Amino acid sequence: MEDAEMMGPQVSVCMPVYNNAHYLAESIQSVLDQRFNDYEILVIDDCSTDRTAEIAMEFVAKDPRIRLFVNPSNLGMVPNWNRCLELSRGTYVKFLFGDDLFSSPDTLRLMVEAMEQFPGTALVSSSRTIIDGHSQTIDRISSFPESFSADGRDVIRRCIHMITRDHNLIGEPSVVLFRRDAAGRGFDCRYRQLVDLEMWFHLLEQGQFIYLAEPLCLFRHHEGQQTKINAVELNFIDDLSYLFDDYLVKPYVGIGAVGRAYLRYYQFYKLLKHARQGQHVMARVRGKIESLYGMRKFLLLRPFYRLYTPYWQMKRKIAKVLGRE
């Protein structure tokens, strides 16, 4: 019989880090404070230029469950996430970014218990508390009103229908737990900002979704985050195009050709609207529309968009009443 060491831990806590020296110790300590202890911590440093690796090594020296790997060259965000998956040994994977925290000493226990209770579950998520660079609470995000379990494809469909309002109902990598063997494909390196959501869709095609209403993670907002850089550079618009190509045509999503065209157009319409409100640089927005859609086509289709919008809104209200959103 294989011993526990050969079988590996139940959970791999994966920490892909880059210049997280200011927050890393606090993040690692939030894992060590867990009451559930059948885990390993993988810190994968993508060639940080600060003391990130040195701080991680101080923890490695104290606890054999912690392993540190320093990439020989900078891989970039998504390849480094995949490096975490390659090196993990747990039955389950729990990402925790080097600036985020587990907000409860029972985070791992509650998520693992949810997985174990329903063997067909592919993904567990929870609500999260947003904190600033000084660990002060900013907000609490709860995409769903209460804890529930649902078929994964139903959740994908709900996310697609809500994507015009919220790009990620499920949550960031630090707030989910999933089965390692279901994620063997890795994160899709075409994506830069919605890479996590695309992976959640990939996993949810394979099983159930469980949502825990209790906030189990502290997600930090601060200057210098890759997500903020991606937002400025409008990378989410490129990613939405990829996501629509990959998933809008899925039969279980239930959106016809006109609806798919509407969603594609709406993303550019909303982007231009936000640019006029000063939220984005207008020249960058126009360049993005031109390269991904075509400005002439965009202007020609505006009357049809305005005609179809009331119908789309009515469909969404009906879907909400029927519990499909």
C-alpha positions as a Markdown table, in Angstrom:
| # | Residue | x | y | z |
|---|---|---|---|---|
| 1 | Met | 0.0 | 0.0 | 0.0 |
| 2 | Glu | 1.3 | 3.5 | -0.9 |
| 3 | Asp | 2.1 | 5.6 | 2.1 |
| 4 | Ala | 0.8 | 9.1 | 2.6 |
| 5 | Glu | 4.0 | 10.7 | 1.3 |
| 6 | Met | 3.8 | 8.8 | -2.0 |
| 7 | Met | 0.1 | 9.5 | -2.4 |
| 8 | Gly | 0.7 | 13.2 | -1.8 |
| 9 | Pro | -1.3 | 15.7 | 0.3 |
| 10 | Gln | -5.1 | 16.1 | -0.1 |
| 11 | Val | -4.7 | 19.8 | -1.1 |
| 12 | Ser | -2.0 | 21.6 | -3.0 |
| 13 | Val | -2.0 | 25.3 | -2.1 |
| 14 | Cys | -0.4 | 26.9 | -5.1 |
| 15 | Met | 1.1 | 30.4 | -4.8 |
| 16 | Pro | 2.4 | 31.8 | -8.1 |
| 17 | Val | 4.3 | 34.9 | -6.9 |
| 18 | Tyr | 6.2 | 37.9 | -8.5 |
| 19 | Asn | 7.4 | 40.7 | -6.3 |
| 20 | Asn | 5.1 | 39.9 | -3.5 |
| 21 | Ala | 7.6 | 40.6 | -0.7 |
| 22 | His | 5.3 | 43.1 | 1.0 |
| 23 | Tyr | 2.4 | 40.7 | 1.5 |
| 24 | Leu | 3.8 | 37.1 | 1.2 |
| 25 | Ala | 4.5 | 36.4 | 4.8 |
| 26 | Glu | 0.9 | 37.3 | 5.8 |
| 27 | Ser | -0.4 | 35.1 | 2.9 |
| 28 | Ile | 1.6 | 32.1 | 3.8 |
| 29 | Gln | 0.7 | 32.5 | 7.5 |
| 30 | Ser | -3.0 | 32.4 | 6.7 |
| 31 | Val | -2.4 | 28.9 | 5.2 |
| 32 | Leu | -0.4 | 27.8 | 8.2 |
| 33 | Asp | -3.2 | 29.0 | 10.5 |
| 34 | Gln | -5.7 | 26.5 | 8.9 |
| 35 | Arg | -7.2 | 23.8 | 11.1 |
| 36 | Phe | -7.2 | 21.5 | 8.2 |
| 37 | Asn | -3.5 | 20.4 | 7.8 |
| 38 | Asp | -3.3 | 17.8 | 5.0 |
| 39 | Tyr | -1.8 | 20.2 | 2.5 |
| 40 | Glu | 1.4 | 21.3 | 0.8 |
| 41 | Ile | 2.3 | 24.9 | -0.1 |
| 42 | Leu | 4.0 | 25.5 | -3.4 |
| 43 | Val | 5.5 | 28.9 | -3.8 |
| 44 | Ile | 6.6 | 29.4 | -7.5 |
| 45 | Asp | 8.6 | 32.6 | -7.8 |
| 46 | Asp | 8.7 | 34.0 | -11.3 |
| 47 | Cys | 12.1 | 35.7 | -11.0 |
| 48 | Ser | 11.1 | 38.4 | -8.5 |
| 49 | Thr | 13.4 | 41.3 | -8.1 |
| 50 | Asp | 12.5 | 41.9 | -4.4 |
| 51 | Arg | 12.8 | 39.7 | -1.3 |
| 52 | Thr | 10.0 | 37.3 | -2.3 |
| 53 | Ala | 12.1 | 34.2 | -2.6 |
| 54 | Glu | 14.1 | 35.0 | 0.5 |
| 55 | Ile | 10.9 | 35.4 | 2.6 |
| 56 | Ala | 9.5 | 32.1 | 1.2 |
| 57 | Met | 12.8 | 30.3 | 2.1 |
| 58 | Glu | 12.4 | 31.5 | 5.7 |
| 59 | Phe | 9.1 | 29.6 | 5.9 |
| 60 | Val | 10.5 | 26.6 | 4.0 |
| 61 | Ala | 13.2 | 26.2 | 6.7 |
| 62 | Lys | 10.5 | 25.9 | 9.3 |
| 63 | Asp | 7.9 | 23.7 | 7.7 |
| 64 | Pro | 8.5 | 20.7 | 5.4 |
| 65 | Arg | 5.0 | 21.1 | 3.8 |
| 66 | Ile | 6.3 | 24.3 | 2.0 |
| 67 | Arg | 8.2 | 24.0 | -1.2 |
| 68 | Leu | 9.8 | 26.9 | -3.1 |
| 69 | Phe | 10.7 | 26.9 | -6.8 |
| 70 | Val | 12.3 | 29.8 | -8.6 |
| 71 | Asn | 11.8 | 29.8 | -12.3 |
| 72 | Pro | 15.1 | 30.1 | -14.3 |
| 73 | Ser | 13.5 | 32.9 | -16.4 |
| 74 | Asn | 10.4 | 35.0 | -16.1 |
| 75 | Leu | 7.5 | 32.9 | -17.6 |
| 76 | Gly | 4.7 | 35.5 | -17.2 |
| 77 | Met | 1.5 | 35.2 | -15.3 |
| 78 | Val | -0.4 | 32.4 | -17.0 |
| 79 | Pro | 2.6 | 30.1 | -17.7 |
| 80 | Asn | 3.5 | 30.4 | -14.0 |
| 81 | Trp | 0.0 | 29.3 | -13.0 |
| 82 | Asn | 0.5 | 26.3 | -15.2 |
| 83 | Arg | 3.9 | 25.7 | -13.6 |
| 84 | Cys | 2.0 | 25.5 | -10.3 |
| 85 | Leu | -0.3 | 22.8 | -11.7 |
| 86 | Glu | 2.6 | 20.8 | -13.1 |
| 87 | Leu | 4.4 | 20.7 | -9.7 |
| 88 | Ser | 1.3 | 20.1 | -7.5 |
| 89 | Arg | 0.7 | 16.7 | -6.0 |
| 90 | Gly | -2.6 | 17.1 | -4.2 |
| 91 | Thr | -6.0 | 15.6 | -5.0 |
| 92 | Tyr | -7.3 | 19.2 | -5.0 |
| 93 | Val | -5.8 | 22.5 | -6.0 |
| 94 | Lys | -6.3 | 25.7 | -4.1 |
| 95 | Phe | -4.6 | 28.8 | -5.5 |
| 96 | Leu | -3.7 | 31.6 | -3.2 |
| 97 | Phe | -2.0 | 34.7 | -4.7 |
| 98 | Gly | 0.9 | 36.1 | -2.8 |
| 99 | Asp | -1.1 | 39.2 | -1.9 |
| 100 | Asp | -4.3 | 37.5 | -0.9 |
| 101 | Leu | -5.3 | 35.7 | 2.3 |
| 102 | Phe | -7.6 | 33.0 | 3.7 |
| 103 | Ser | -10.0 | 34.9 | 5.8 |
| 104 | Ser | -11.0 | 31.9 | 8.0 |
| 105 | Pro | -9.0 | 29.1 | 9.6 |
| 106 | Asp | -11.6 | 26.8 | 8.2 |
| 107 | Thr | -11.3 | 27.8 | 4.5 |
| 108 | Leu | -9.6 | 24.6 | 3.4 |
| 109 | Arg | -11.8 | 22.4 | 5.6 |
| 110 | Leu | -15.0 | 23.8 | 4.4 |
| 111 | Met | -14.1 | 23.6 | 0.7 |
| 112 | Val | -12.7 | 20.1 | 1.0 |
| 113 | Glu | -15.8 | 18.9 | 2.8 |
| 114 | Ala | -18.0 | 20.4 | 0.1 |
| 115 | Met | -16.0 | 18.4 | -2.5 |
| 116 | Glu | -16.1 | 15.2 | -0.5 |
| 117 | Gln | -19.8 | 15.5 | 0.2 |
| 118 | Phe | -20.6 | 15.6 | -3.5 |
| 119 | Pro | -18.1 | 13.4 | -5.5 |
| 120 | Gly | -19.3 | 14.8 | -8.8 |
| 121 | Thr | -18.3 | 18.3 | -7.9 |
| 122 | Ala | -15.7 | 19.9 | -10.2 |
| 123 | Leu | -15.4 | 23.3 | -8.6 |
| 124 | Val | -16.1 | 25.0 | -5.2 |
| 125 | Ser | -16.2 | 28.8 | -4.8 |
| 126 | Ser | -17.2 | 31.2 | -2.1 |
| 127 | Ser | -17.9 | 34.9 | -1.5 |
| 128 | Arg | -14.9 | 37.1 | -0.8 |
| 129 | Thr | -14.0 | 40.2 | 1.2 |
| 130 | Ile | -12.1 | 42.9 | -0.7 |
| 131 | Ile | -9.2 | 44.6 | 1.2 |
| 132 | Asp | -6.8 | 47.4 | 0.3 |
| 133 | Gly | -3.0 | 47.5 | 0.4 |
| 134 | His | -3.2 | 48.1 | 4.2 |
| 135 | Ser | -5.5 | 45.1 | 4.8 |
| 136 | Gln | -8.5 | 47.3 | 5.5 |
| 137 | Thr | -11.9 | 46.0 | 4.3 |
| 138 | Ile | -13.3 | 47.7 | 1.2 |
| 139 | Asp | -16.2 | 45.6 | 0.2 |
| 140 | Arg | -17.7 | 42.1 | 0.2 |
| 141 | Ile | -18.5 | 40.4 | -3.1 |
| 142 | Ser | -21.1 | 37.7 | -3.1 |
| 143 | Ser | -22.3 | 36.8 | -6.6 |
| 144 | Phe | -25.0 | 34.6 | -5.3 |
| 145 | Pro | -27.4 | 35.2 | -2.4 |
| 146 | Glu | -26.9 | 31.9 | -0.6 |
| 147 | Ser | -24.9 | 28.6 | -0.7 |
| 148 | Phe | -26.1 | 26.2 | -3.4 |
| 149 | Ser | -25.1 | 23.4 | -5.7 |
| 150 | Ala | -25.8 | 23.3 | -9.4 |
| 151 | Asp | -25.0 | 21.5 | -12.6 |
| 152 | Gly | -21.8 | 23.0 | -14.0 |
| 153 | Arg | -23.2 | 23.7 | -17.4 |
| 154 | Asp | -26.1 | 25.6 | -15.9 |
| 155 | Val | -23.6 | 27.8 | -14.1 |
| 156 | Ile | -21.7 | 28.4 | -17.3 |
| 157 | Arg | -24.9 | 29.4 | -19.0 |
| 158 | Arg | -25.8 | 31.8 | -16.2 |
| 159 | Cys | -22.3 | 33.4 | -16.4 |
| 160 | Ile | -22.6 | 33.9 | -20.1 |
| 161 | His | -26.0 | 35.5 | -19.8 |
| 162 | Met | -24.6 | 37.8 | -17.0 |
| 163 | Ile | -21.3 | 38.6 | -18.7 |
| 164 | Thr | -22.5 | 42.0 | -19.9 |
| 165 | Arg | -22.7 | 43.0 | -16.2 |
| 166 | Asp | -20.2 | 40.9 | -14.5 |
| 167 | His | -17.2 | 39.3 | -16.1 |
| 168 | Asn | -16.6 | 36.6 | -13.4 |
| 169 | Leu | -19.5 | 35.5 | -11.2 |
| 170 | Ile | -17.5 | 32.5 | -9.9 |
| 171 | Gly | -14.5 | 34.4 | -8.6 |
| 172 | Glu | -10.7 | 34.8 | -8.8 |
| 173 | Pro | -8.3 | 31.9 | -8.4 |
| 174 | Ser | -7.8 | 32.6 | -4.7 |
| 175 | Val | -11.5 | 31.8 | -4.0 |
| 176 | Val | -11.9 | 28.5 | -5.7 |
| 177 | Leu | -10.9 | 24.9 | -5.1 |
| 178 | Phe | -10.9 | 22.2 | -7.9 |
| 179 | Arg | -9.8 | 18.7 | -8.7 |
| 180 | Arg | -6.2 | 18.6 | -10.0 |
| 181 | Asp | -6.9 | 15.7 | -12.4 |
| 182 | Ala | -9.7 | 17.7 | -14.1 |
| 183 | Ala | -7.3 | 20.6 | -14.8 |
| 184 | Gly | -4.7 | 18.6 | -16.6 |
| 185 | Arg | -5.1 | 20.7 | -19.8 |
| 186 | Gly | -3.8 | 23.8 | -17.9 |
| 187 | Phe | -4.8 | 27.4 | -18.2 |
| 188 | Asp | -5.2 | 28.6 | -21.8 |
| 189 | Cys | -2.3 | 30.9 | -22.5 |
| 190 | Arg | -4.2 | 32.9 | -25.1 |
| 191 | Tyr | -6.1 | 34.6 | -22.3 |
| 192 | Arg | -4.6 | 37.3 | -20.1 |
| 193 | Gln | -7.4 | 38.6 | -17.8 |
| 194 | Leu | -10.3 | 36.1 | -18.1 |
| 195 | Val | -8.0 | 33.2 | -18.1 |
| 196 | Asp | -9.4 | 32.0 | -14.7 |
| 197 | Leu | -13.0 | 32.2 | -15.9 |
| 198 | Glu | -12.2 | 30.2 | -19.0 |
| 199 | Met | -10.6 | 27.5 | -16.8 |
| 200 | Trp | -13.7 | 27.5 | -14.6 |
| 201 | Phe | -15.9 | 26.9 | -17.6 |
| 202 | His | -13.6 | 24.1 | -18.7 |
| 203 | Leu | -13.9 | 22.5 | -15.2 |
| 204 | Leu | -17.6 | 23.0 | -15.0 |
| 205 | Glu | -18.2 | 21.2 | -18.2 |
| 206 | Gln | -17.0 | 18.2 | -16.2 |
| 207 | Gly | -19.2 | 18.3 | -13.1 |
| 208 | Gln | -21.1 | 20.2 | -10.4 |
| 209 | Phe | -20.5 | 23.6 | -8.9 |
| 210 | Ile | -20.8 | 24.4 | -5.2 |
| 211 | Tyr | -21.0 | 27.9 | -3.9 |
| 212 | Leu | -20.4 | 28.7 | -0.2 |
| 213 | Ala | -21.9 | 32.0 | 0.9 |
| 214 | Glu | -19.4 | 32.5 | 3.7 |
| 215 | Pro | -16.5 | 34.7 | 2.7 |
| 216 | Leu | -13.5 | 32.4 | 2.9 |
| 217 | Cys | -10.9 | 34.6 | 1.2 |
| 218 | Leu | -9.5 | 38.2 | 1.4 |
| 219 | Phe | -8.9 | 39.4 | -2.1 |
| 220 | Arg | -6.5 | 42.4 | -2.1 |
| 221 | His | -6.8 | 45.5 | -4.4 |
| 222 | His | -3.6 | 47.6 | -4.7 |
| 223 | Glu | -1.6 | 49.4 | -7.3 |
| 224 | Gly | 0.6 | 47.3 | -9.5 |
| 225 | Gln | -1.7 | 44.3 | -9.7 |
| 226 | Gln | -1.6 | 42.5 | -13.1 |
| 227 | Thr | -5.4 | 42.7 | -13.2 |
| 228 | Lys | -5.2 | 46.5 | -13.0 |
| 229 | Ile | -2.6 | 46.6 | -15.8 |
| 230 | Asn | -4.8 | 44.3 | -17.9 |
| 231 | Ala | -7.8 | 46.6 | -17.4 |
| 232 | Val | -5.8 | 49.7 | -18.5 |
| 233 | Glu | -4.6 | 47.8 | -21.6 |
| 234 | Leu | -8.1 | 46.5 | -22.3 |
| 235 | Asn | -7.0 | 42.9 | -22.4 |
| 236 | Phe | -10.4 | 41.8 | -21.2 |
| 237 | Ile | -11.9 | 42.8 | -24.5 |
| 238 | Asp | -9.5 | 40.4 | -26.4 |
| 239 | Asp | -10.3 | 37.7 | -23.8 |
| 240 | Leu | -14.1 | 38.2 | -24.3 |
| 241 | Ser | -13.6 | 37.6 | -28.0 |
| 242 | Tyr | -11.8 | 34.3 | -27.3 |
| 243 | Leu | -14.4 | 33.3 | -24.7 |
| 244 | Phe | -17.3 | 34.0 | -27.1 |
| 245 | Asp | -15.5 | 32.0 | -29.8 |
| 246 | Asp | -15.0 | 29.1 | -27.4 |
| 247 | Tyr | -18.3 | 29.0 | -25.6 |
| 248 | Leu | -21.2 | 31.0 | -27.1 |
| 249 | Val | -21.7 | 28.2 | -29.7 |
| 250 | Lys | -22.1 | 25.5 | -27.1 |
| 251 | Pro | -25.6 | 24.0 | -27.4 |
| 252 | Tyr | -26.2 | 24.1 | -23.6 |
| 253 | Val | -25.6 | 27.9 | -23.6 |
| 254 | Gly | -28.8 | 28.3 | -25.6 |
| 255 | Ile | -28.0 | 31.5 | -27.4 |
| 256 | Gly | -28.9 | 31.8 | -31.1 |
| 257 | Ala | -27.0 | 33.5 | -33.8 |
| 258 | Val | -28.7 | 36.9 | -33.3 |
| 259 | Gly | -28.1 | 36.8 | -29.6 |
| 260 | Arg | -24.4 | 35.8 | -30.1 |
| 261 | Ala | -24.0 | 38.8 | -32.5 |
| 262 | Tyr | -25.7 | 41.0 | -30.0 |
| 263 | Leu | -23.4 | 40.1 | -27.1 |
| 264 | Arg | -20.3 | 40.6 | -29.3 |
| 265 | Tyr | -21.5 | 44.0 | -30.3 |
| 266 | Tyr | -22.5 | 45.0 | -26.8 |
| 267 | Gln | -19.0 | 44.6 | -25.4 |
| 268 | Phe | -17.6 | 47.2 | -27.9 |
| 269 | Tyr | -20.6 | 49.5 | -27.4 |
| 270 | Lys | -20.2 | 49.4 | -23.6 |
| 271 | Leu | -16.4 | 50.0 | -24.0 |
| 272 | Leu | -17.0 | 53.1 | -26.1 |
| 273 | Lys | -19.6 | 54.3 | -23.7 |
| 274 | His | -17.1 | 54.0 | -20.8 |
| 275 | Ala | -14.4 | 55.8 | -22.8 |
| 276 | Arg | -16.8 | 58.7 | -23.3 |
| 277 | Gln | -17.3 | 58.8 | -19.5 |
| 278 | Gly | -13.5 | 59.0 | -19.1 |
| 279 | Gln | -13.0 | 55.4 | -17.8 |
| 280 | His | -10.7 | 54.5 | -20.7 |
| 281 | Val | -8.5 | 56.2 | -23.2 |
| 282 | Met | -10.6 | 56.9 | -26.2 |
| 283 | Ala | -7.8 | 56.4 | -28.8 |
| 284 | Arg | -7.0 | 53.0 | -27.2 |
| 285 | Val | -10.7 | 52.0 | -27.3 |
| 286 | Arg | -11.1 | 53.0 | -30.9 |
| 287 | Gly | -8.0 | 51.1 | -31.8 |
| 288 | Lys | -9.4 | 48.0 | -30.1 |
| 289 | Ile | -12.7 | 48.2 | -31.8 |
| 290 | Glu | -11.0 | 48.7 | -35.2 |
| 291 | Ser | -8.7 | 45.7 | -34.7 |
| 292 | Leu | -11.2 | 43.2 | -33.3 |
| 293 | Tyr | -14.5 | 44.3 | -34.9 |
| 294 | Gly | -14.0 | 47.0 | -37.5 |
| 295 | Met | -15.2 | 50.6 | -36.8 |
| 296 | Arg | -17.2 | 50.9 | -40.0 |
| 297 | Lys | -19.0 | 47.7 | -39.2 |
| 298 | Phe | -19.6 | 48.9 | -35.6 |
| 299 | Leu | -21.2 | 52.1 | -36.8 |
| 300 | Leu | -23.3 | 50.5 | -39.4 |
| 301 | Leu | -24.8 | 48.0 | -36.9 |
| 302 | Arg | -25.6 | 50.5 | -34.2 |
| 303 | Pro | -29.3 | 51.0 | -35.3 |
| 304 | Phe | -29.9 | 47.2 | -35.3 |
| 305 | Tyr | -28.3 | 47.0 | -31.8 |
| 306 | Arg | -30.7 | 49.7 | -30.5 |
| 307 | Leu | -33.7 | 47.9 | -32.0 |
| 308 | Tyr | -32.7 | 44.5 | -30.5 |
| 309 | Thr | -31.8 | 45.8 | -27.0 |
| 310 | Pro | -35.4 | 45.9 | -25.7 |
| 311 | Tyr | -36.0 | 42.4 | -26.9 |
| 312 | Trp | -32.8 | 41.1 | -25.3 |
| 313 | Gln | -33.7 | 42.8 | -22.0 |
| 314 | Met | -37.1 | 41.2 | -22.0 |
| 315 | Lys | -35.6 | 37.8 | -22.6 |
| 316 | Arg | -33.3 | 38.3 | -19.7 |
| 317 | Lys | -36.2 | 39.3 | -17.4 |
| 318 | Ile | -38.1 | 36.2 | -18.4 |
| 319 | Ala | -35.0 | 34.1 | -17.8 |
| 320 | Lys | -34.6 | 35.6 | -14.3 |
| 321 | Val | -38.2 | 34.8 | -13.4 |
| 322 | Leu | -37.6 | 31.2 | -14.6 |
| 323 | Gly | -34.4 | 31.0 | -12.5 |
| 324 | Arg | -32.0 | 30.7 | -15.4 |
| 325 | Glu | -30.0 | 33.8 | -14.3 |
